Amino acid sequence: MTKATAPKTKRGLARRAKILSAAEAVMGEQGFSTASIAEITRVAETAMGTFYIYFSSKEEIFHELVLEMGRITRTMVSAAIAGAPDRLSAERAGLEAFLRFVSARPSLYRIVEEARFVDPDAYRAYFSDFGDAYAAGLREAAANGEIAQGDADVRAWALMGMAKALGDRYVLWEDTPDFDRVVDEAHAMICHGLAP
């Protein structure tokens, strides 16, 4: 896949962002195979030829949306946990921020899920990058005595899996998610496990 040239002006950046936003809406609603460039450009209120100034194909814009989800998620979670006094507080803040993000941008979340089949390399990179950063944070917290020692990689993937499943069940499937209930219960399990 050859990449289109990145825009160099504010106007070009704005137009590209508008096309990306339209692609998020269309692909998140219709799925990759059903979504068309014609529909994306219609929603973006731009000419089809303009699409090709910024993206070479539907596959490229899909790939870019998966990368965007990774950037946004890491930035948003980092900001949410920045003021946390310890790792367990950071876990709660990060989980809540993630679930609220899923609620605010369900189309982008669905696109990442579909990437498992449409763009497996982007899907794997999305979760691997997040998992590596997560594990590093857990290692640091264990070294500081904030959490028990353990396999940080396994823990990172277990916690990511929990957040992903909670996003599916209690955010995407619910009309009015009860964030406090879900986050409180999940956080209690993170802190205390299942032992009586």
N, C-alpha and C positions, 0 to 999 in steps of 0.2 A: 504494500500500500504506500503510494507516494503521498507525502504531506503537502498540503497547500501552503502558500506563504503566509506567515503570521502578519497581522496588520501592524502598521507603524504609526497610525494617527489615532487621536481620541475617537473620531467618528468611526474609523474602521474597527477599533476595539469595541465600541458600543454596538455596531452592527453585528459583529461576530458573537457578542454576548447575547444579543436578541435572538440570533439563529440558534445558539446553544439552548437558550431557555425554551424556545419553541420545540426543539428536538426533544428536550426533557419531557415536556408536556405530551407530545404526540407519541413518542416511543414508550413512555411510562404508562400511557393509557392503552395504546394499541398493541404494544410489543414490537420488537425489532422487525420481524418479517412482514407484518402488516403495514407498518408505518412507511410512508413514502416521502421522498424529497419534496414532491409537489405539495403534500400536506404540511410538511415542516415549513416550507417557504410561505405558504398561505397563512399559517398561524403567525409567522414572523413578519408578515406584511412586507415581503421583499421578493424580488424577481428570482426565478430559479437560477439564472446565470450568476446572480450575486452569491448564492450558496457556494458555487464552485470557486469563487475567489478565496473563500475561507476554508473550505473542506473539499477534499478530492472525492469523497464517497460517503455513503450512508454508514459504512463500516468505520470510517475515520471519525465521524462525529460521535458515533456510539462509543468508540474507544476513548475519545476525549471526555465524554460524560462520566465514564467509569473513573478516569483519572481525576476528574473534578470532584467526584464524590469522595475519593480518597483525600484530596487536599482539604476540602471543606470539613470532613469529619475529623481529621487530625487537628486542624486549626481550632475547631469548635470545642473538641474535647480538651485540648491543651489549655484553652482559655478558661474552660469550666473548672478545671482542677488546679489552676495556677495558685489560687488563694487558699487551697485546702491545707489545714494544719498538719495532716498526716495522711498516710496512704489509704487507710480505710475510709476516711472522709473523702479522699479523692476518688475512690471507687464509686461511692454513692453519687457524687457530683457528676462524674463522667457518665455513669449509666443514665442518670436522669437527662443529661444534656443530649445523649445519643437518642433516647426515646423521643424526646421533644423534637429533635431534628427529623426523625423518621415521620413524625406526625406532620411537621411543616412541609416536608419535601418527599411525600410518598412515591412520586413518579421516579425520582432519582434513585431511591432505595430499590424500587422494582427493577430498574435498569441494571443495577449492580447484580441483583439476583439472576437476571436473564443472561448476564455476561458469562455465567458458568457454561452456557451452551454456545453463545454467539462469539465470545472473545475470551476463551479460557485463560490465555496468557495474562490479559488485563485483570481478570477475576482473581487469579492466583497472586499477581503482583499487589493488588489492592489489599488482600487479606494478609499476605506475607509482610508487606511493609508495615501495616498496622500492628501485626503480631510481634515483629522485631522491636518496634518502639515500645510496645506494651511490656514485653518481657524485660527490656532494659530498665524500665521504671520499677518493675517488681523486684528485679535483682538489687537495685539501689535501695529500695524500701527494706528488703530483707537484710542487707548489709548494715543499714541504720537501725535495725531492731524494731522497725515499725510493723512488720509482719513476720510470721514464722519462715524459717528456711524451707526451701522446696524447689522443685524444677520449674523455673520461671517460664520456660517455653510452654510446657504443658498447661500451667496455670493461665497464661495469657490466652491460649486458644480456648480453654474451658470458659473463661470469663467472656471472651468474644462470642463464643457459641451461645452462652446464656443470653447476652444482650441481643443477639440476632434473633433468637427464638422468641424472646419477650417482645421484640419489635413486631414480629409477624403476628403473634397471637393477641397481644394486648394493645397494639397501636393500629396496625393495618386492618385487623378484623373488627375493631370496635369503632362505633360512631363517636363516642365520647370517652376516650381513654382515662382511666383513673391512675394517673401517673404516681401519685403519692402511695397508693396501696401497692402497686407493682414494685416501685423502687424500694419502699420500706421492707417488703417481704424478701425481695432478692438481696438487698443489702444485709438483712439479718442472717440470711443463709451464707453470704460471703464472709461475714464476721464470725459466725458461730458454727457453720456447717450444719449437718443433720443430726449430729449426736445429741442425745437427750441431756 
